[in-house]
Amino acid sequence: MAYTTFETATFANGCFWCTEAVFQLLNGVESVTSGYTGGTLKNPTYREITTGRTGHAEAIQIKFDASKISFQEILEVFFSTHDPTTLNRQGYDVGTQYRSAIFYHNLEQKEIAENLISALTNANIFNKPIVTEVTEFDVFYKAEEYHQNYYNNNKTQGYCMAVINPKLEKFIKKYKTKLKQ
């Protein structure tokens, strides 16, 4: 009998509605939860997060099967689906709650993240310096229920059609071989 051991990755890379939808498509990803991390207020709400005063970032927590997809592969998707060179901003979303961050769960994740950032920098993949923070994971607060599985529950909503659909189309073309069947 084979047992699957799931690992956890926690990222902030802009609006969690967009990032949740991307990672849900990957083969080996068991679940993606939208929430908040990296701040000081206990049990924050979306309304509190949007002020930018709690220190939290909109984030996703990914449960994945490392025998199907590695942390390195998930990180590569992370870096290809947002701009890691803009400080506290993703597109029209501005504030510390939209920063680029990797919240590592163990020293191996930290090392992999730092090595990938170094490799991307040395290869001049981006035309500006990467500002993604690499921070030890502390606590993750699940966002309100209406934020969970947002894209799949609201595909005809304007934001989904204008912002998420184009991002997903680009992602699907690039990562065709890594998607769930």
Rosetta silent file (secondary structure, phi, psi, omega in degrees, C-alpha in Angstrom):
SEQUENCE: MAYTTFETATFANGCFWCTEAVFQLLNGVESVTSGYTGGTLKNPTYREITTGRTGHAEAIQIKFDASKISFQEILEVFFSTHDPTTLNRQGYDVGTQYRSAIFYHNLEQKEIAENLISALTNANIFNKPIVTEVTEFDVFYKAEEYHQNYYNNNKTQGYCMAVINPKLEKFIKKYKTKLKQ
SCORE:     score description
SCORE:     0.000 S_00000001
   1 L     0.000  125.441 -178.993    0.000    0.000    0.000 S_00000001
   2 L   -89.928  136.890  177.968    1.473    3.334   -1.071 S_00000001
   3 L  -111.500  139.290  177.659    1.222    6.330    1.198 S_00000001
   4 L  -103.339  128.264  175.120    1.343    9.889   -0.043 S_00000001
   5 L  -105.032  119.797 -179.600    3.056   12.470    2.067 S_00000001
   6 E   -90.832  145.563  174.482    1.901   15.963    1.304 S_00000001
   7 E  -113.259  167.646 -177.881    4.075   19.014    1.708 S_00000001
   8 E  -124.204  137.461  172.982    3.041   22.637    2.141 S_00000001
   9 E  -126.743  140.826  178.828    4.141   25.767    0.310 S_00000001
  10 E  -129.212  122.224 -176.687    2.998   29.276    1.210 S_00000001
  11 E  -130.876  150.254  167.565    3.368   32.153   -1.250 S_00000001
  12 E  -121.420  123.254  178.271    2.290   35.744   -1.643 S_00000001
  13 E  -152.691   53.399  178.375    2.308   36.980   -5.218 S_00000001
  14 L    98.690 -158.268 -177.946   -0.492   39.455   -5.630 S_00000001
  15 L   -58.278  126.685 -176.836   -4.209   38.910   -5.528 S_00000001
  16 H   -70.199  -17.492  176.765   -4.945   35.435   -4.210 S_00000001
  17 H   -63.246  -42.072  179.677   -7.879   35.005   -6.602 S_00000001
  18 H   -70.063  -47.885 -173.648   -5.446   34.881   -9.544 S_00000001
  19 H   -70.173  -36.232  176.876   -2.776   32.785   -7.918 S_00000001
  20 H   -58.229  -46.710 -176.831   -5.195   30.250   -6.453 S_00000001
  21 H   -62.324  -36.979  179.950   -6.664   29.588   -9.917 S_00000001
  22 H   -67.295  -53.787 -173.994   -3.231   28.987  -11.456 S_00000001
  23 H   -68.418  -25.927  176.919   -1.919   26.536   -8.863 S_00000001
  24 L   -61.739  -23.021 -177.008   -5.178   24.553   -8.762 S_00000001
  25 L   -81.250  -16.239 -173.236   -4.417   23.390  -12.322 S_00000001
  26 E   -76.503  133.086  173.813   -1.079   21.738  -11.519 S_00000001
  27 L   -63.147  130.460 -178.587   -0.780   17.973  -11.387 S_00000001
  28 L   100.775  -14.772  176.431    0.296   17.031   -7.866 S_00000001
  29 E   -86.576  119.351 -178.498   -1.402   19.971   -6.165 S_00000001
  30 E   -82.696  -42.804 -179.287   -3.966   18.591   -3.760 S_00000001
  31 E  -156.546  155.232  175.399   -5.422   21.882   -2.519 S_00000001
  32 E  -133.228  125.753 -178.789   -4.940   25.640   -2.593 S_00000001
  33 E  -118.345  130.324  176.442   -6.267   27.819    0.214 S_00000001
  34 E   -85.928  141.400 -179.867   -6.466   31.609    0.059 S_00000001
  35 E  -173.368 -155.890 -173.255   -5.555   33.504    3.190 S_00000001
  36 E  -134.659  140.147  177.194   -3.274   35.907    4.987 S_00000001
  37 E  -154.848  164.450  174.654    0.217   35.582    6.436 S_00000001
  38 L    86.415   13.196 -178.170    3.243   37.617    7.394 S_00000001
  39 L  -119.038 -168.339 -174.568    1.536   40.173    9.610 S_00000001
  40 L  -109.560  -24.269 -176.224    1.018   41.021   13.257 S_00000001
  41 L   -80.593  131.975  177.031   -2.763   40.977   13.802 S_00000001
  42 L   -78.717  139.697  177.918   -4.301   37.691   14.940 S_00000001
  43 L    50.820   54.807 -178.710   -7.244   36.392   12.895 S_00000001
  44 L   -69.484  157.735  175.433   -7.314   39.299   10.413 S_00000001
  45 L  -108.445  165.121  178.971  -10.233   39.921    8.088 S_00000001
  46 H   -58.551  -43.062  179.914  -10.117   40.915    4.446 S_00000001
  47 H   -58.810  -39.807  178.675  -11.290   44.409    5.342 S_00000001
  48 H   -70.292  -38.850 -179.513   -8.364   44.796    7.769 S_00000001
  49 H   -62.582  -42.407 -175.128   -5.868   43.400    5.265 S_00000001
  50 L   -64.454  -15.465  177.105   -6.899   45.851    2.535 S_00000001
  51 L   -74.273  -21.580 -177.212   -5.824   48.786    4.713 S_00000001
  52 L    77.837    5.642 -175.928   -2.208   47.621    4.456 S_00000001
  53 L   -97.499   -4.026 -177.932   -1.739   48.290    8.175 S_00000001
  54 L   -91.658  -15.340 -177.521   -1.705   44.696    9.470 S_00000001
  55 L    84.580   -6.670 -179.452    1.511   43.665    7.747 S_00000001
  56 L   -77.364  157.323  171.567   -0.164   40.621    6.214 S_00000001
  57 E  -113.872  145.891  167.907    0.051   39.632    2.577 S_00000001
  58 E   -65.361  127.816 -173.032   -2.713   38.060    0.541 S_00000001
  59 E  -140.769  166.448  172.067   -1.306   34.564    0.237 S_00000001
  60 E  -125.158  145.423  174.108   -2.041   31.041   -0.848 S_00000001
  61 E  -115.719  123.877 -173.443   -1.184   27.861    0.944 S_00000001
  62 E  -110.079  126.836  171.864   -0.595   24.904   -1.339 S_00000001
  63 E  -101.661  123.106 -174.773   -0.756   21.267   -0.262 S_00000001
  64 E  -137.043  154.867  178.066    1.144   19.183   -2.820 S_00000001
  65 E   -92.692  106.771 -175.870    2.346   15.641   -3.458 S_00000001
  66 L   -67.055  -12.728  175.682    6.135   15.923   -3.793 S_00000001
  67 L   -79.861  -13.238  179.109    6.259   12.611   -5.686 S_00000001
  68 L  -109.025  -32.526  179.703    4.317   14.319   -8.515 S_00000001
  69 L  -148.192  134.252 -176.920    5.591   17.903   -8.345 S_00000001
  70 L   -89.654  163.062  174.569    8.583   19.301   -6.511 S_00000001
  71 H   -59.930  -39.120  177.674    8.852   22.462   -4.463 S_00000001
  72 H   -57.828  -45.640 -179.828   11.340   23.685   -7.102 S_00000001
  73 H   -64.918  -39.967  178.194    8.731   23.214   -9.860 S_00000001
  74 H   -64.767  -39.220  177.030    6.085   25.010   -7.821 S_00000001
  75 H   -63.927  -38.200  178.487    8.530   27.871   -7.255 S_00000001
  76 H   -62.239  -38.818  175.561    9.194   28.101  -10.985 S_00000001
  77 H   -65.791  -44.638  177.585    5.454   28.542  -11.539 S_00000001
  78 H   -51.235  -49.649 -177.145    5.393   31.126   -8.737 S_00000001
  79 H   -72.847  -22.570 -178.209    8.080   33.213  -10.457 S_00000001
  80 H   -90.888   -6.554 -175.327    6.526   32.893  -13.907 S_00000001
  81 L  -114.048   12.101  172.851    3.024   34.005  -12.904 S_00000001
  82 L  -156.677  173.009  179.264    3.742   37.364  -11.273 S_00000001
  83 L   -98.469  102.859 -178.041    6.288   40.181  -11.370 S_00000001
  84 L   -80.255    9.089 -178.884    8.773   39.540   -8.549 S_00000001
  85 L  -104.867   -1.852 -179.851   10.551   42.844   -9.290 S_00000001
  86 L  -102.803  123.088 -178.129    7.812   45.213   -8.145 S_00000001
  87 L   -77.965  121.862  175.559    7.910   46.135   -4.482 S_00000001
  88 L    57.001   41.483 -178.819    4.499   45.943   -2.793 S_00000001
  89 E  -162.813  142.267  168.019    2.622   45.831   -6.071 S_00000001
  90 E  -141.244  111.220 -178.226    1.139   43.470   -8.645 S_00000001
  91 L    59.505 -126.020 -179.331   -0.509   45.182  -11.602 S_00000001
  92 L   -83.252   -9.197 -179.654   -3.124   47.618  -10.324 S_00000001
  93 E   -84.544  119.446 -176.212   -2.980   46.163   -6.797 S_00000001
  94 E  -124.909  136.990  177.724   -0.730   48.333   -4.629 S_00000001
  95 L   137.962  162.137 -178.758    0.282   47.895   -0.988 S_00000001
  96 H   -61.156  -22.803  179.319    2.321   45.600    1.244 S_00000001
  97 H   -69.576  -10.541  179.213   -0.558   43.114    1.130 S_00000001
  98 H  -112.174   17.937 -178.533    0.369   42.458   -2.538 S_00000001
  99 L   -68.663  162.465  176.088    4.102   41.923   -2.016 S_00000001
 100 E   -92.806  121.896 -176.739    6.030   39.020   -3.472 S_00000001
 101 E  -152.377  145.675  172.071    7.034   36.587   -0.730 S_00000001
 102 E  -115.150  121.575  178.892    7.952   32.981   -0.099 S_00000001
 103 E  -104.428   96.371 -172.766    7.142   31.793    3.424 S_00000001
 104 E   -75.849  145.139 -177.895    9.340   28.723    3.812 S_00000001
 105 L   -98.355  -13.445  177.475    8.278   25.808    6.016 S_00000001
 106 L  -158.434  170.764 -176.377   11.725   24.255    6.479 S_00000001
 107 H   -66.815  -28.834  176.989   15.372   24.981    5.728 S_00000001
 108 H   -64.094  -43.940  176.913   15.282   22.930    2.524 S_00000001
 109 H   -61.997  -41.241  178.932   12.537   25.186    1.112 S_00000001
 110 H   -59.767  -46.606 -178.710   14.540   28.244    2.151 S_00000001
 111 H   -64.063  -44.062  178.817   17.647   26.953    0.383 S_00000001
 112 H   -61.463  -44.268  179.789   15.739   26.025   -2.778 S_00000001
 113 H   -62.676  -48.542 -178.729   14.076   29.463   -2.866 S_00000001
 114 H   -64.084  -39.328  178.060   17.317   31.368   -2.326 S_00000001
 115 H   -65.322  -39.919  179.548   19.133   29.258   -4.939 S_00000001
 116 H   -68.259  -41.886  176.916   16.394   29.833   -7.516 S_00000001
 117 H   -59.324  -43.053  178.296   16.373   33.585   -6.874 S_00000001
 118 H   -63.224  -43.629  179.234   20.142   33.605   -7.308 S_00000001
 119 H   -64.317  -43.717  178.798   19.918   31.578  -10.547 S_00000001
 120 H   -63.646  -39.475  178.617   17.184   33.827  -11.969 S_00000001
 121 H   -65.059  -48.546 -178.393   19.222   36.905  -11.044 S_00000001
 122 H   -64.438  -29.817  179.848   22.438   35.525  -12.558 S_00000001
 123 L   -86.566   -0.526 -178.937   20.596   34.573  -15.757 S_00000001
 124 L    52.960   43.662  179.698   19.090   38.085  -16.027 S_00000001
 125 L   -65.664  -36.366  179.392   15.606   36.605  -16.447 S_00000001
 126 L  -111.263  149.969 -177.043   14.053   39.850  -15.214 S_00000001
 127 L   -85.710    2.178  175.913   15.161   43.326  -16.254 S_00000001
 128 L  -136.127  163.606  179.846   15.049   44.608  -12.666 S_00000001
 129 L   -64.777  143.719  175.346   16.212   43.109   -9.345 S_00000001
 130 L   -73.112  129.620 -179.708   13.982   40.474   -7.717 S_00000001
 131 L  -110.828   10.987 -179.799   12.441   41.883   -4.523 S_00000001
 132 L   -59.828  126.788  176.474   10.718   38.684   -3.377 S_00000001
 133 E   -84.827  145.978  175.382   11.167   38.240    0.350 S_00000001
 134 E  -117.869  108.422 -170.020   12.096   34.817    1.719 S_00000001
 135 E  -129.490  143.019  177.460   10.684   34.618    5.235 S_00000001
 136 E   -64.215  133.486  178.548   10.182   31.831    7.727 S_00000001
 137 L   -65.372  139.585  176.788    6.559   30.706    7.867 S_00000001
 138 L  -119.671  -72.293 -177.659    4.754   31.560   11.091 S_00000001
 139 L  -144.297  147.199  179.470    0.970   31.366   10.857 S_00000001
 140 E  -122.485  129.875  177.359   -1.582   31.269    8.059 S_00000001
 141 E  -108.850  121.073  179.108   -5.127   32.552    8.448 S_00000001
 142 E   -64.431  134.339  177.687   -7.666   31.172    6.023 S_00000001
 143 L   -71.046  165.615  178.754   -9.516   33.945    4.194 S_00000001
 144 L   -53.788  152.691 -172.935  -13.274   34.269    4.349 S_00000001
 145 H   -57.449  -36.178 -177.723  -15.187   31.520    2.550 S_00000001
 146 H   -66.724  -13.496  175.493  -16.232   33.698   -0.405 S_00000001
 147 H   -85.019  -19.357 -176.429  -12.518   34.040   -1.326 S_00000001
 148 L   -75.309  135.219  178.546  -11.998   30.280   -1.567 S_00000001
 149 L    54.872   35.759 -169.953  -12.074   28.787   -5.072 S_00000001
 150 H   -57.267  -51.316 -176.356  -13.007   32.286   -6.209 S_00000001
 151 H   -60.629  -47.775 -177.767  -12.312   31.973   -9.921 S_00000001
 152 H   -63.863  -26.511  178.684  -14.110   28.642  -10.327 S_00000001
 153 H   -90.613   -9.130 -173.378  -17.137   30.029   -8.505 S_00000001
 154 L  -141.203   38.292 -173.367  -17.192   33.369  -10.370 S_00000001
 155 L   -57.687  -28.224 -178.039  -15.886   32.794  -13.916 S_00000001
 156 L   -92.406   -1.350  177.384  -18.296   35.302  -15.477 S_00000001
 157 L   -67.607  144.952 -174.758  -17.479   38.078  -12.994 S_00000001
 158 H   -52.992  -47.564 -179.200  -15.713   41.040  -14.667 S_00000001
 159 H   -61.014  -42.110  179.885  -12.418   40.723  -12.782 S_00000001
 160 H   -62.288  -44.309 -178.309  -12.202   37.029  -13.592 S_00000001
 161 H   -69.670  -39.569 -174.895  -12.840   37.602  -17.279 S_00000001
 162 H   -83.945  -33.805 -173.315  -10.524   40.604  -17.634 S_00000001
 163 H  -109.833  -49.599 -173.359   -7.632   39.644  -15.357 S_00000001
 164 H   -76.956  -43.131 -179.136   -7.660   35.953  -14.462 S_00000001
 165 H   -54.400  -50.171  179.222   -8.713   34.451  -17.818 S_00000001
 166 H   -61.523  -37.715  178.625   -5.755   35.932  -19.760 S_00000001
 167 H   -64.049  -43.392  179.461   -3.344   34.850  -17.016 S_00000001
 168 H   -65.817  -41.161  179.182   -4.735   31.303  -17.086 S_00000001
 169 H   -59.790  -45.277  178.608   -4.605   31.098  -20.889 S_00000001
 170 H   -63.637  -43.970 -179.677   -0.942   32.095  -20.883 S_00000001
 171 H   -62.461  -45.572 -177.661   -0.185   29.689  -18.046 S_00000001
 172 H   -61.711  -40.898  178.095   -1.959   26.743  -19.716 S_00000001
 173 H   -62.880  -42.313 -175.397    0.041   27.221  -22.937 S_00000001
 174 H   -74.624  -35.569 -172.018    3.343   27.367  -21.057 S_00000001
 175 L  -114.784   29.387 -175.765    2.734   24.500  -18.610 S_00000001
 176 H   -47.861  -40.995 -175.468    0.614   22.137  -20.708 S_00000001
 177 H   -78.126  -11.359 -178.316    2.579   19.041  -19.631 S_00000001
 178 H  -103.795    6.113 -175.345    2.283   19.801  -15.900 S_00000001
 179 E   -88.590  154.572  174.224   -1.493   20.201  -15.751 S_00000001
 180 L   -63.675  147.365  179.875   -4.062   17.887  -14.232 S_00000001
 181 L   -88.125    0.000    0.000   -5.828   15.733  -16.803 S_00000001
